Amino acid sequence: LQKLLPYSLYEVTIAPRNSLSVPSSFEINTPKVVKEIRTGEKVPDGPPVHVSAHEISETSASVSWESPQCDVRNGEITQYEYKFVGSDPWVEHDLRQATTARTRTLLHDLAPGSRYQFQVRAFTSLGHGPWSPPLEIRTSGSETGMPREVHPVSIGARQITFSWLPPYPVKSPIGHYRLKYSKANENMREVSVDIDDLSCANMKSSLISAESLCYTLKNLDPQSTYRLEVAAVSPDGRTGRWAPTVYASTKESRAEGSPLGFLKLLQADEDSLRVHWAVPEDVQEEVSHYSVEIAPETFGGMVAPLERKNISHDQTTHHFKKLEPDTNYNVTVRGASSGRWIWSMSKVFRTKGKGESILYWLPAPSNLELIERSDKMLHVAWDPSEILLSSLADDVTNYRVGPYSKMSSVTDSGYGEMLWNVFSTLPYPGAPDILRLKHRTPTTLNITWTPVWETSILGYQIHSYPLWPAHVPTHPIPVITDVEPGKIEATITGLQPATIYNVTLVPKDRTQGIYGLFATLPLGSFVPRDLKVCDESAHAISLSFAPIDYASASHYQVW
């Protein structure tokens, strides 16, 4: 029997016959045999049908489908494989595939306001059938991205200048920006600012780049903490996601609290000195310009200044260069008004000896984290060193990045404290990035993952093997963490500080899993989180923060 349909039930009847003609009036029971026979399976000839998306949010979507049509199913469907990939340029590298025994799935970790193409195919015991036609899924939310790296770059008694970078990747044009700000315990005030009014011209800060945008909040109260939020707005009026809240405090209204003003050293190199000064408030408005000069210190007699220069009244720092190392210099600054000197101050400062050194006033950068990776690339980001004196922040010229993702801030005269982390590249080109680090402390790793297994698994086990430093034993005992089914995030506790771990995530009913390399922070890097200002008055402030996860911590220091 040929040309039968695959995996179909046939009734076959066999009976004897001869060439003799038997009259119809004769009732003769001819023997026969009847048997039901099912043909064998083959791969499906058609794709799943009625593929549809529902419950679409900014970062997730549910997708369901039905088995292929009966006449092209060709067997019992054992499982389904689905894949989806971003259609927009900013998500075009986001390709994910997974299998499931069900006819529905939930897609996680999608980008807001983005398009994805979804396809699914069915499997019999002999293999898979064709992919379904692409289904376009568009997540909700704005296509306008979130402003990046919002920082205060200049702080005065009554104004604060903030800088930020435009959203990346660029999903849609930016029409203008919305800013919300207020003191810590007051209602937010909002202002809309055109892009043309966000210039960073004449601003000096290591945080400012060619792409940076700047805005100055004016008429603020001295010695007050303000919070700021920024969002981009598309030309048609749609507001994107707000950047995380940034806090900054204005300075005292009087120059360092001194009625006489001050002159102090900001930076000393082996061949240069950078100084900073302020005049008393009662003469500040009268100063038309300053005169700065420098001369070697002498004990008797007059020495001609090496440099004498007039500078603008709104400049309060100056960098003297081409000096001799390990030498005392007398620096004098005068304020002029209507052709006469109305303020003057002199001090002696010393240049450094030769040799680069660590700068203990320059703290390490923070939040060194992985943004994106491939088999040959690591894209990392970090928060700049938090330097309380804004004039010193201008001295940071670059960042030093070393092996094992070590980095520190660098000035012309030395480098700051170091921050380090460990990241691993993907195992092969196009491999999905499934396991990621969300947060870490000296004793914990908080990881998250993209669920690529079917939803019927019984949960997960996380095995954390220490790999470094040298005191790790040859055959270390892993830290095992059990995770309930359906979870996509877990915190691994009981780890050693400053240690690299091979973290492997394995479904409980499987033998193969996924792994990544992550490192805990050094013991001294415990930082209380969620620091907030609860209340404040003229002479007091109330703070709250989340405790650190370390049982041996005996007290906290606040300064």
Beta strands, then each sheet from edge to edge (+ up, - down):
strand 1: 9-14
strand 2: 33-38
strand 3: 49-54
strand 4: 61-66
strand 5: 79-86
strand 6: 95-100
strand 7: 104-107
strand 8: 115-124
strand 9: 127-128
strand 10: 135-138
strand 11: 148-155
strand 12: 160-165
strand 13: 176-183
strand 14: 189-194
strand 15: 213-217
strand 16: 225-233
strand 17: 246-249
strand 18: 262-268
strand 19: 273-278
strand 20: 289-296
strand 21: 307-312
strand 22: 317-320
strand 23: 328-337
strand 24: 340-350
strand 25: 357-358
strand 26: 366-373
strand 27: 378-383
strand 28: 398-402
strand 29: 406-410
strand 30: 414-420
strand 31: 435-440
strand 32: 445-449
strand 33: 460-468
strand 34: 479-483
strand 35: 489-492
strand 36: 500-507
strand 37: 514-519
strand 38: 529-536
strand 39: 541-546
sheet 1: 1+ 2-
sheet 2: 3+ 4- 7+
sheet 3: 6+ 5- 8+ 9-
sheet 4: 6+ 5- 8+ 10-
sheet 5: 11+ 12- 15+
sheet 6: 14+ 13- 16+ 17-
sheet 7: 18+ 19- 22+
sheet 8: 21+ 20- 23+ 24-
sheet 9: 25+ 30+ 29- 28+
sheet 10: 26+ 27-
sheet 11: 31+ 32- 35+
sheet 12: 34+ 33- 36+ 37-
sheet 13: 38+ 39-
end
